[in-house]
């Protein structure tokens, strides 16, 4: 959007008020400001206060005459380039014209003034000045864009360096754990090592998920699955997610949660992610054994969730940019548990999608910070019978066909199925899948999308053509997890869509639902 241009200023100089009024009447137009001076001294004052596009100067004035004023203007750096048109009632002999041009005039106009000639000449200078303004505005806009690009480029460089650091953190113990188990598979520490590796793998998955989520939100590809939820449910889920990071730093988490039910129209998973990101941010930017406070209250028609920490704080000049992508509160190389600079950007984007707001307040560096989330409250839902896990029928063992060209992925999924009581068979191509399904008669098929040759979509469509598999549960397992990917899978005939890496609990829950039908 182009900013509005300032008015163009013309300076009218004449010792007679009636002449000034006459010039004003002839020149008046939109976008033009007419400055009037009754003497050379007044004119000089106005020239120091305003940028003038044209000066119309009477030659015969008491005190400082028009030529003398022009010479003073030419001697000043600020006013030396202001165009001057002399207005005179006298004859314009060659000597007088030479004197005027020598003083800096661009033209002469004689009284009585012909209105059309005056307007025509004034229009030229008006448009010239407008073009100068537009060029200056474009220059300033380009400069601002250049500075913004440089700042974004710097944030990107910091982000990439931090990303490399953050990815190495979980990868190192994963590699070390594998080396130890390879050397000593029956080590007495094997269980503890596996637990450690699982925690690091979960951390790695969350890093990748955060990156993907930011990209999806920025492209408008995240759709919230809103339903009426209690705010406390999102907070409890977030506390559970962030508990390990808070505990690892020895922080104390204090809670002050409203006892009354506070209902929201929200996506439980995404809102929990928002609160968890705020807790994680507090844990990372608070020195060990610090204090983190989490509160929930009602304020009119809004739910207010606040996360306060005793950490490094946020400088006043950084608070406005804290929710920008790749922004870092503390860029020191020894900052330890600092994140990627995407968590708070994701908080802001997801909060906006919920129709809420988020803000930060801090008294300065070293004085902690408070992040306050505000969301609109909705009426409580009518009571409804809810089936509990205890009421659900116990799932029966299933026969599951696993189709994946990545042999390691296929085999580990098979082991997971075996661990939760299901029978499985593995094949590694789309062409093998059809005869294997006819022979094995699976209850469910875990089918990779990106198969070479005959891809997962084609395999699914082929299976649906056969009567034996029209009602078989076919589950997409893929690295593509955007809404458009899920829609394409549904159109091809898939019943469910799982994004790799598949969590054991997620797989178990899905198959349990299939086993009860």
C-alpha positions, -999 to +999 in steps of 0.1 A: +000+000+000+014+034-011+015+059+018-004+092+013+018+119+000+023+152+019+007+183+004+028+203-022+037+237-009+038+269-030+052+301-014+034+334-024+054+366-015+038+400-019+036+430+004-001+436-006-027+413+010-051+417-020-025+404-044-019+374-021-056+367-020-058+370-058-030+345-063-045+321-037-078+322-055-062+314-089-040+286-077-062+268-052-065+230-059-065+196-041-031+186-027-017+221-028-009+242+003-003+279-003+020+296+021+017+334+022+043+360+032+040+398+033+078+404+032+111+389+024+119+382+060+086+363+065+093+344+033+127+332+047+111+320+079+086+299+059+113+285+037+131+272+067+100+255+080+086+239+048+099+222+016+086+245-012+079+234-047+076+269-062+080+305-050+060+332-066+078+364-056+068+401-061+098+421-073+088+455-059+086+451-021+097+475+007+127+464+026+140+431+011+129+432-026+123+402-048+157+401-063+175+403-029+153+376-015+162+354-044+199+360-039+196+350-002+177+318-012+205+309-036+230+313-009+213+288+014+217+250+008+181+243+019+165+268-005+190+272-034+171+248-057+135+262-051+122+274-085+113+312-085+088+330-107+090+367-104+057+386-105+061+422-116+040+452-126+069+469-143+083+466-178+105+436-184+134+451-203+164+429-210+185+443-182+157+436-157+152+401-170+190+395-168+191+407-132+162+383-124+177+353-141+210+360-125+193+360-091+178+326-098+145+331-115+131+305-139+104+328-153+086+362-151+048+368-149+035+403-155+006+420-138-023+419-145-019+382-144-035+360-170-051+331-150-046+304-176-009+311-181-003+312-143-021+279-138-003+262-167+031+272-153+022+263-117+009+229-129+043+220-143+060+226-109+033+209-090+037+177-111+075+178-109+074+180-071+048+152-070+071+130-090+099+138-066+077+128-037+067+096-053+103+087-061+113+095-026+084+073-012+094+044-035+131+048-024+120+048+013+098+017+007+126-001-011+150+008+017+125-005+043+121-037+023+158-041+020+163-037+057+134-062+064+150-087+040+184-083+057+168-088+091+149-119+078+181-132+063+200-127+096+171-145+115+173-173+089+210-178+094+205-179+132+177-203+127+197-227+105+226-227+129+202-233+158+184-260+138+217-279+133+224-276+170+189-287+180+189-317+157+223-328+169+212-327+205+187-357+202+207-374+174+238-377+195+223-397+224+203-418+198+236-427+181+253-434+214+225-455+227+225-476+195+263-481+198+260-492+234+231-517+227+251-531+197+281-537+219+262-549+249+226-558+240+220-574+274+234-545+294+218-539+328+212-503+316+194-514+284+160-505+296+171-471+308+190-465+275+159-474+255+138-450+276+163-423+269+163-430+232+125-428+231+125-394+248+151-381+223+131-395+194+099-378+206+119-345+209+132-349+174+097-356+160+083-325+178+110-304+162+100-316+127+063-312+135+068-276+147+086-268+115+058-283+094+031-267+114+046-232+109+048-238+072+012-250+070-003-222+091+016-196+070+002-212+038-033-214+053-032-252+052-041-260+088-078-265+095-088-265+132-110-292+144-130-271+167-154-285+193-166-274+227-139-282+253-130-272+288-100-250+290-086-271+318-083-301+295-060-283+272-039-270+301-036-305+317-025-320+283+000-292+279+014-297+314+019-334+307+037-326+274+060-301+290+066-319+323+099-335+313+115-303+300+104-284+331+116-312+354+150-316+337+158-280+345+147-284+381+120-257+378+091-253+402+057-252+384+030-234+403-006-235+391-036-213+399-065-227+379-101-216+380-124-241+397-154-232+376-157-248+341-146-225+313-158-237+279-141-228+246-148-235+210-113-249+202-092-276+187-080-294+218-048-307+203-038-273+189-047-253+220-027-278+241+002-272+217-001-234+222+000-237+260+028-263+259+049-241+237+045-212+262+056-236+290+085-249+270+096-213+262+095-205+299+115-236+308+142-229+281+147-192+290+147-196+328+180-205+345+179-239+363+158-242+395+137-212+385+100-206+390+072-210+364+036-201+372+006-212+351-029-196+357-064-199+342-092-175+350-123-160+335-123-123+326-157-112+314-163-132+282-127-143+278-106-171+292-072-158+303-043-182+304-010-168+317+025-183+319+049-163+341+086-172+346+116-159+365+138-162+335+160-139+313+131-115+305+125-096+273+140-062+265+114-035+258+126-031+222+123-068+215+088-074+228+072-063+195+091-088+174+090-117+199+063-136+180+080-132+146+093-164+129+129-172+139+130-144+165+154-152+194+152-136+228+188-145+236+213-151+208+244-159+229+261-191+218+260-204+254+223-200+258+220-238+262+183-248+259+172-221+235+148-231+208+145-226+171+126-194+172+094-209+158+075-219+190+062-184+198+055-177+161+033-209+161+016-197+193+007-165+177-006-181+145-026-208+162-041-183+187-052-160+158-069-190+142-088-195+174-100-159+174-078-150+204-048-129+212-014-134+229+008-107+244+041-105+263+050-083+292+084-080+309+101-055+332+133-060+312+163-083+310+168-106+339+133-099+353+113-127+338+083-124+315+046-131+313+028-144+282-010-139+284-034-158+261-070-146+257-097-167+241-134-161+237-157-182+261-187-201+248-217-215+265-214-250+281-227-279+260-258-298+270-251-329+290-246-360+268-237-396+274-201-402+267-187-437+262-156-444+283-127-466+275-138-491+302-172-494+284-156-501+250-154-538+240-120-553+240-103-553+206-098-586+189-065-596+173-063-586+137-045-598+105-026-567+092-008-565+058+021-540+058+031-525+024+062-503+025+092-502+001+114-491+031+123-525+046+134-511+079+101-492+084+080-522+073+098-545+097+096-522+127+059-516+121+055-554+119+073-558+153+050-531+167+019-550+155+032-583+170+039-565+203+003-554+206-011-589+198-018-587+160-007-610+132+011-594+102+027-599+069+051-576+051+055-569+013+076-541-003+059-531-035+025-522-049+026-552-073+032-576-044+004-561-024-025-574-044-016-611-045-005-610-009-039-595+001-058-622-018-038-649+000-036-634+035-071-619+037-062-591+061-086-572+084-065-541+078-039-529+054-011-504+063-002-490+029+026-466+021+017-439-004+051-433-020+057-468-035+078-471-066+061-482-098+025-487-085+019-461-058-003-464-028-032-446-044-033-470-073-030-500-050-059-488-029-081-482-059-072-516-073-081-533-039-115-515-038-124-529-072-124-564-057-154-575-036-132-591-009-117-558+000-145-533-004-149-531+034-114-538+044-099-510+065-071-495+044-047-471+063-024-447+046+010-445+063+030-417+047+054-387+053+029-364+036+005-350+062-012-318+048-049-315+045-047-319+007-028-351+011-055-365+034-082-355+010-064-372-019-061-404+002-098-403+011-107-399-026-085-429-035-104-451-010-084-450+022-102-451+055-075-436+077-044-415+073-013-418+096+018-396+093+052-412+098+067-420+122+037-438+136+035-438+174+027-472+189-002-458+210-017-442+180-015-474+160-029-495+189-058-471+194-067-472+157-066-509+154-085-513+186-113-493+171-113-516+140-112-547+162-144-538+180-165-535+148 
